[in-house]
Amino acid sequence: MKKVLFAIVVIAAVVGFSWLNSDISNKKAQPDMAGAVSKDIVMMSDDDPRIDVWSKNFPEHADMYQAVETEAPFETEFGGNHSYSKLIRYPQLTILWAGYPFSIDANEERGHFWIQVDQMDTARNNKDFLNAHGFAKFGGQPAACMNCHSGWTKWLENNAALGTTPEEKWISFNSAKYWTMIKQVPALGDIKENSAEHSGPHGGKRMGPACGDCHVPNTMELRVTRTAFIEAMSNWRGYQKDATTGLKATRSEMRTLVCSQCHVEYYFRPTGTKTKVVAETIASDPTKKWWNGTQKDYDEFDSWRDGNKATEAEVNGIKLVFPWKQWPKNAPFRIEMFDEYYDEPATRDIFPQDWQHKITKAPMIKVQHPETELYSAGVHAANGVTCADCHMPFVRKGSTKVTQHNITSPLKDINAACKSCHTQSEDYLKKQVSDIQKSIAFDLRSVEYATVSLIMDIKNMRERLGALPEFQTNGKADDAKISAELKEILELHRKGQMRGDFVGAENSTGFHAPREASRMLLQALEMARMGQTKLMEVAVKYGFKDFKISNLGFDDIQKFNPGEITYKVDLEDSHQAGKPGHKAGDRFYEHSNINDAPAADKLELDKNNKPYNFKKIDPKLSSY
């Protein structure tokens, strides 16, 4: 009898597993626009990528995508779409990014719909603001920054960039000035040139990623379009190019690859050659000066005005590159692959750094948003779960099932996103995610505070060494001599901060691969502390008996809080919104919910997170 019961249990388990596996496979095999039926009102084409045009055929999907435009901003423990200042919540970033424009303006992301709006409005894209805040040598953002922010990117690359070959156009597009390239966005259909609609987010110059970035016109088949991604995948990661879909890949692979076009680490690699770009006649108008008195070479406005016209110029070429040379196909990404890539002579001789750290003089790499890399090392990737499975689950709209296009955290709809595979309760799943993120947040804060401590100790040591005759030239501290003495420590600063930056910039607080995130952060902590140990050795070498290493905590870090950013200068023109009357002391952002402080309970959460106050932290759940 026991054998019969055992056999029944085994059969039931096999059937259950087969059903579950079949259910998951069926979901993966469903069409990319499951349940969607085109209304066939318009012919969709790459000649017109406007969301408002494509949405006529798929209004439900467009409504979901654009829902974030009207819904109230919300905060979660470590995310959400309230665009508060990250520098106010995490003041350590002003020290970690010292000397880089992110140190003066970095806000929480608001979602795909707002990407291009926020890119154009950020102080990092305002030359006069940068001039007034110590970045006078910064040339202004290139059009390369537009690659993942604008739904017009491929149109501009194909139609507005100069050159006769795709490669020439690709480099010309990236190398042009951001504000010059955005002026090339055409006014199509009923849109009037230079109208508010032409400058807006619904098909105008502030339109973020659009339908055609991920879908083939009319067939709506998934595709990848971004040149840097296709180049990295075909040159280094074992994929073949495809004329229609960008890459030859399975439908399941595509459900991740469309996201990987942008959710990655990248850098702007100098080509070493000159390239022709579209430019502006304002560069030869001696009456147009930046705030610091230097000649303007572009108008910081999204339309042509005051007689300014398009012209041509020759500049040093750059192109967007994903540093994936050491990352093989079907393998998890490891941070050591970035070490090898950025340090190999073929790269470092051409691209030694994103910026030199203002305090330590270390050659730094600023990691962007490497969701693809971290996800590849996680349990979901190992089990074939794609980005779309969790972030764009199938949901019911009336009697039909459609792919969720309000792309957001799976915690917003655990039932649709998680319980397709997981059988536990929503409360249990939420607790698991919350526990992982709080743990990674503790690790990350520990790394950030330790790295800031290292930075302050290097600053101290640089000042001490600079007072010694052997580290001076003509009676003044010689930065090059000091950096040579501290070379090993500066490399520890570079690599350790890159690891912390990786987890901090990655948009899941480590959830995409918590074990890998912890491994990376433990390395970073070790590097920061090793750097301090090496500093003590330098102190002994030069007889600095009173030299001590620091160990900054939450209250020490709060002293770096920069507050909301304001204009420090009277602008020649007003800012890019084109409204007159801005003056020194005004708030930089017009909207009150952008660049303001996060809710007070977030600071309380951070205060209790490091050191870890389990009595306060453990009872808290995700606020989704």
Disulfide bonds with the S-S distance in Angstrom:
Cys148-Cys262 2.38
